[in-house]
């Protein structure tokens, strides 16, 4: 178990190995959930994607040299739902 000190401002800094364990990179957000008995659940905040992000990758604005494979379509769908595709 990791023990961290609380600053006078009431802040705690999570160590790099804990952030790595959560899969959190610089600039990303962390969610905290209050649980009974004074416990807190910490997890990486994952933005909710939209179906528009998926369709944007397939709307014809991107010129492809060959048709997409099922695996590539699945990767695009996963990235769109995860909010990882760019917006215009």
Secondary structure as the mmCIF struct_conf table of DSSP 4:
data_model
#
loop_
_struct_conf.conf_type_id
_struct_conf.id
_struct_conf.beg_label_comp_id
_struct_conf.beg_label_asym_id
_struct_conf.beg_label_seq_id
_struct_conf.end_label_comp_id
_struct_conf.end_label_asym_id
_struct_conf.end_label_seq_id
HELX_LH_PP_P HELX_LH_PP_P1 UNK A 5 UNK A 7
TURN_TY1_P TURN_TY1_P1 UNK A 8 UNK A 9
BEND BEND1 UNK A 10 UNK A 10
HELX_LH_PP_P HELX_LH_PP_P2 UNK A 13 UNK A 15
HELX_RH_AL_P HELX_RH_AL_P1 UNK A 16 UNK A 22
TURN_TY1_P TURN_TY1_P2 UNK A 23 UNK A 23
TURN_TY1_P TURN_TY1_P3 UNK A 26 UNK A 27
STRN STRN1 UNK A 30 UNK A 35
HELX_RH_3T_P HELX_RH_3T_P1 UNK A 36 UNK A 38
STRN STRN2 UNK A 39 UNK A 44
HELX_RH_AL_P HELX_RH_AL_P2 UNK A 51 UNK A 58
BEND BEND2 UNK A 59 UNK A 62
HELX_LH_PP_P HELX_LH_PP_P3 UNK A 63 UNK A 64
BEND BEND3 UNK A 65 UNK A 66
HELX_LH_PP_P HELX_LH_PP_P4 UNK A 67 UNK A 69
HELX_RH_AL_P HELX_RH_AL_P3 UNK A 70 UNK A 81
TURN_TY1_P TURN_TY1_P4 UNK A 82 UNK A 83
BEND BEND4 UNK A 85 UNK A 85
#
